Amino acid sequence: MITPVHRYRDIERKPEYLQPEKCVPPPSRTSLGTMWFIRDGCGIACAVVTWMLVFYADFVVLLVMLVPSRDYVYSVINGTLFNTLAFFALASHFRAMLTDPGAVPKGNATKEFIESLQLKPGQVVYKCPKCCSIKPDRAHHCSVCKRCIRKMDHHCPWVNNCVGENNQKYFVLFTMYIALISLHALIMVGFHFLYCFEEDWTKCSSFSPPTTVILLILLCFEALLFLIFTSVMFGTQVHSICTDETGIERLKNQKPTWEKISGWEGMKLAFGGAFSLGWFNPFSNLDCKSPAPAEAVAAAPVSEIMTQEEIEQFLARDVAVQMLHE
């Protein structure tokens, strides 16, 4: 077992941990603005592809199936429903992508900030050596976002962001609305095929019969694929919320050291209050989050720019330190 002294000495022997510029105090929020966006090439490409696939589905639904239809009421009802669901899906995707998932302030593991925590004897705290941040309980470091994320479930390239404490609602809504428009598209494709088999193929679409068949088959394949994928993701996320256990914690088989808020209370916490239509609104803000108590903050109780003398002084305060497993 590694003792606190060995832990500090291991850090001291690694040159990369001795660069003080890595643990400078974080800049103020006013100088950076409030917009959150991850500059990851793969994630940006996946996000663009997601929007293009939704636009393709909308193109086929409107111009191939609904506009040529002779049933005006059928076209208006299904066109309005599909486009409303598609709009909410893209809005949820936009919010999930541009909402801070719960990033821990970067570079706040300085000597001054650690001393301001007024640590009690025997208190266990953690520090992330990768982003020099005081690491709260249940936070995990994301190698793509390059930040520690509170209650991180996973990093999703399709939304180019982590799914964490602050944006899980929008991710759940995104998967739900994509599953709904996929199911709706599959039903309309089935009815349209039946209609075209009964009627002349040249009259059931404004495109040529071969083009119509290809467009419908591609939409059917896309809708079926995303219906399965997003339904599974939706169920997984709801299960994580109801059991108060993130995907990472489940994969690690991590024993809970926190007071679980599960079931319906977990849903209310994740979606920002008691059940209402606001649960399904991607434009509503989450204002019901309660900050974690000071005792729950977990980060290694020392900045890597401390000298050996300061380390020994800190050890004299009898603060327990545990090895990071990430």
Solvent accessible surface area in square Angstrom, and as a share of the most:
residue,aa,sasa,rsa
1,M,233,1.04
2,I,73,0.37
3,T,61,0.35
4,P,46,0.29
5,V,47,0.27
6,H,94,0.42
7,R,29,0.11
8,Y,3,0.01
9,R,106,0.39
10,D,41,0.21
11,I,17,0.08
12,E,69,0.31
13,R,174,0.64
14,K,91,0.38
15,P,100,0.63
16,E,82,0.37
17,Y,40,0.15
18,L,96,0.48
19,Q,75,0.33
20,P,78,0.49
21,E,105,0.47
22,K,100,0.42
23,C,2,0.01
24,V,83,0.48
25,P,95,0.60
26,P,53,0.33
27,P,86,0.54
28,S,67,0.43
29,R,137,0.50
30,T,130,0.75
31,S,81,0.52
32,L,122,0.61
33,G,35,0.33
34,T,118,0.69
35,M,143,0.64
36,W,26,0.09
37,F,68,0.28
38,I,15,0.08
39,R,213,0.78
40,D,41,0.21
41,G,58,0.56
42,C,85,0.51
43,G,0,0.00
44,I,65,0.33
45,A,54,0.42
46,C,25,0.15
47,A,6,0.05
48,V,78,0.45
49,V,65,0.37
50,T,7,0.04
51,W,75,0.26
52,M,121,0.54
53,L,51,0.25
54,V,8,0.05
55,F,112,0.47
56,Y,56,0.21
57,A,8,0.06
58,D,29,0.15
59,F,77,0.32
60,V,0,0.00
61,V,0,0.00
62,L,54,0.27
63,L,79,0.39
64,V,0,0.00
65,M,4,0.02
66,L,5,0.02
67,V,102,0.59
68,P,31,0.19
69,S,30,0.19
70,R,167,0.61
71,D,77,0.40
72,Y,169,0.64
73,V,94,0.54
74,Y,74,0.28
75,S,19,0.12
76,V,70,0.40
77,I,105,0.53
78,N,23,0.12
79,G,9,0.09
80,T,85,0.49
81,L,88,0.44
82,F,0,0.00
83,N,51,0.26
84,T,58,0.34
85,L,26,0.13
86,A,7,0.06
87,F,117,0.49
88,F,57,0.24
89,A,0,0.00
90,L,19,0.09
91,A,11,0.09
92,S,0,0.00
93,H,0,0.00
94,F,98,0.41
95,R,52,0.19
96,A,0,0.00
97,M,23,0.10
98,L,36,0.18
99,T,27,0.15
100,D,36,0.19
101,P,0,0.00
102,G,0,0.00
103,A,10,0.08
104,V,3,0.02
105,P,68,0.43
106,K,95,0.40
107,G,4,0.04
108,N,15,0.08
109,A,0,0.00
110,T,11,0.07
111,K,65,0.28
112,E,123,0.55
113,F,79,0.33
114,I,0,0.00
115,E,82,0.37
116,S,72,0.47
117,L,55,0.28
118,Q,148,0.66
119,L,17,0.08
120,K,124,0.52
121,P,105,0.66
122,G,45,0.43
123,Q,38,0.17
124,V,54,0.31
125,V,2,0.01
126,Y,49,0.19
127,K,3,0.01
128,C,3,0.02
129,P,27,0.17
130,K,125,0.53
131,C,3,0.02
132,C,2,0.01
133,S,0,0.00
134,I,6,0.03
135,K,15,0.06
136,P,25,0.16
137,D,54,0.28
138,R,25,0.09
139,A,5,0.04
140,H,11,0.05
141,H,32,0.14
142,C,4,0.02
143,S,90,0.58
144,V,54,0.31
145,C,12,0.07
146,K,127,0.54
147,R,50,0.18
148,C,0,0.00
149,I,0,0.00
150,R,71,0.26
151,K,54,0.23
152,M,15,0.06
153,D,7,0.04
154,H,46,0.21
155,H,39,0.17
156,C,8,0.05
157,P,51,0.32
158,W,77,0.27
159,V,0,0.00
160,N,0,0.00
161,N,0,0.00
162,C,0,0.00
163,V,0,0.00
164,G,2,0.02
165,E,45,0.20
166,N,39,0.20
167,N,0,0.00
168,Q,27,0.12
169,K,2,0.01
170,Y,4,0.01
171,F,4,0.02
172,V,3,0.01
173,L,2,0.01
174,F,12,0.05
175,T,3,0.02
176,M,34,0.15
177,Y,14,0.05
178,I,10,0.05
179,A,13,0.10
180,L,71,0.36
181,I,8,0.04
182,S,7,0.05
183,L,82,0.41
184,H,19,0.08
185,A,2,0.01
186,L,37,0.18
187,I,85,0.43
188,M,3,0.01
189,V,4,0.02
190,G,34,0.33
191,F,121,0.50
192,H,14,0.06
193,F,42,0.17
194,L,108,0.54
195,Y,65,0.25
196,C,0,0.00
197,F,138,0.58
198,E,143,0.64
199,E,74,0.33
200,D,71,0.37
201,W,51,0.18
202,T,86,0.50
203,K,117,0.50
204,C,1,0.00
205,S,7,0.05
206,S,89,0.57
207,F,68,0.28
208,S,57,0.37
209,P,43,0.27
210,P,86,0.54
211,T,53,0.31
212,T,0,0.00
213,V,46,0.26
214,I,103,0.52
215,L,26,0.13
216,L,0,0.00
217,I,97,0.49
218,L,92,0.46
219,L,1,0.00
220,C,46,0.28
221,F,135,0.56
222,E,22,0.10
223,A,4,0.03
224,L,89,0.44
225,L,95,0.47
226,F,35,0.15
227,L,36,0.18
228,I,103,0.52
229,F,88,0.37
230,T,4,0.02
231,S,49,0.31
232,V,93,0.53
233,M,36,0.16
234,F,64,0.27
235,G,39,0.37
236,T,45,0.26
237,Q,1,0.00
238,V,35,0.20
239,H,97,0.43
240,S,4,0.02
241,I,12,0.06
242,C,41,0.25
243,T,41,0.24
244,D,12,0.06
245,E,37,0.17
246,T,9,0.05
247,G,9,0.09
248,I,34,0.17
249,E,0,0.00
250,R,82,0.30
251,L,157,0.78
252,K,98,0.42
253,N,131,0.67
254,Q,61,0.27
255,K,168,0.71
256,P,72,0.45
257,T,113,0.66
258,W,39,0.14
259,E,159,0.71
260,K,88,0.37
261,I,80,0.41
262,S,55,0.36
263,G,31,0.29
264,W,141,0.50
265,E,97,0.43
266,G,4,0.04
267,M,23,0.10
268,K,52,0.22
269,L,53,0.26
270,A,11,0.09
271,F,14,0.06
272,G,20,0.19
273,G,20,0.19
274,A,75,0.58
275,F,116,0.48
276,S,57,0.37
277,L,157,0.78
278,G,28,0.27
279,W,13,0.05
280,F,77,0.32
281,N,51,0.26
282,P,0,0.00
283,F,105,0.44
284,S,30,0.20
285,N,109,0.56
286,L,33,0.17
287,D,120,0.62
288,C,63,0.38
289,K,63,0.27
290,S,88,0.57
291,P,125,0.79
292,A,70,0.55
293,P,83,0.52
294,A,79,0.61
295,E,118,0.53
296,A,36,0.28
297,V,38,0.22
298,A,10,0.07
299,A,1,0.01
300,A,6,0.04
301,P,1,0.01
302,V,4,0.02
303,S,1,0.01
304,E,15,0.07
305,I,72,0.37
306,M,19,0.09
307,T,79,0.46
308,Q,60,0.27
309,E,122,0.55
310,E,44,0.20
311,I,12,0.06
312,E,72,0.32
313,Q,109,0.48
314,F,11,0.04
315,L,36,0.18
316,A,87,0.67
317,R,90,0.33
318,D,96,0.50
319,V,7,0.04
320,A,39,0.30
321,V,17,0.10
322,Q,91,0.41
323,M,73,0.32
324,L,27,0.13
325,H,169,0.76
326,E,72,0.32
